[in-house]
Amino acid sequence: MPVIGVLTLEIHVEDSHSLKDKRHVVKSLKDRLRDRFNVAVAEIDGLDSWQRSVVAAVTVAKDKIRAEQVLNAAENFSADLLGGALVSSGVEWI
């Protein structure tokens, strides 16, 4: 049975002084995650905040092992890319 995994990333963009600054960081992250890991990505919270964003990356796989591999790799990539801007992350299963 297919499994759906959701990786949630909470981001604090300290150097952002406008929505445009924050969206530049968020768009770059979303594009890189899509291209590298073939996941669906969306900003799901903090849309009106200048410095806060919550981004979700979703994958569908035939088994949980494969979904975990994809989401763990995406999480590690995001942590490396964002550094201290990554406040928290977590995975949920549907």
C-alpha positions in Angstrom: 0.0 0.0 0.0 1.4 3.4 -0.9 2.5 5.8 1.9 2.5 9.6 2.0 5.1 11.4 4.0 5.1 15.1 4.9 8.3 16.9 6.0 7.6 20.2 7.7 10.3 22.8 8.0 10.0 25.9 10.2 12.3 28.7 9.0 13.3 32.0 10.6 14.9 34.3 8.0 16.6 36.8 10.4 18.0 39.1 7.7 14.7 39.5 5.9 13.3 43.1 6.0 10.3 42.5 3.7 8.1 39.8 2.3 10.1 40.0 -0.9 13.3 39.1 1.0 11.7 36.2 2.7 10.0 34.9 -0.4 13.4 34.9 -2.2 14.8 32.5 0.4 11.6 30.3 0.5 11.3 30.1 -3.3 15.0 29.1 -3.6 14.4 26.3 -1.0 11.2 25.1 -2.7 12.7 25.0 -6.2 15.8 23.1 -5.0 13.8 20.6 -3.0 11.5 20.0 -6.1 14.4 19.6 -8.5 16.6 17.4 -6.3 14.1 15.2 -4.5 11.0 15.2 -6.8 8.7 16.2 -3.9 5.7 18.5 -3.9 6.5 21.7 -1.9 4.4 24.5 -0.5 4.7 27.3 2.0 1.9 26.4 4.5 2.2 29.0 7.3 3.8 32.4 7.9 2.7 33.7 4.6 2.3 37.3 5.9 5.4 37.3 8.2 8.6 38.9 7.1 10.9 36.5 8.9 8.9 33.3 9.6 7.9 30.6 7.2 6.7 27.0 7.4 7.4 24.9 4.3 6.0 21.4 3.7 7.5 18.8 1.3 5.4 15.8 0.4 6.3 12.5 -1.2 4.3 9.4 -2.1 6.1 6.1 -2.3 5.2 2.4 -2.5 6.7 1.8 0.9 7.6 3.7 4.0 11.4 2.9 3.7 11.6 4.7 0.4 9.6 7.6 1.6 11.8 7.9 4.7 14.9 7.9 2.5 13.6 10.8 0.4 12.4 12.9 3.3 15.5 12.3 5.4 17.7 13.4 2.5 15.5 16.5 1.9 15.7 17.4 5.6 19.5 17.0 5.7 19.8 19.1 2.5 17.5 21.8 3.9 19.5 21.9 7.2 22.8 22.3 5.2 21.3 24.9 3.0 19.5 27.0 5.7 21.9 26.5 8.6 20.7 28.3 11.7 17.6 29.6 9.9 16.0 26.1 10.2 14.2 26.4 13.5 12.6 22.9 13.5 11.6 20.0 11.3 9.4 17.0 11.6 7.9 14.2 9.5 4.3 13.0 9.6 2.8 9.9 7.9 -0.6 9.7 6.2 
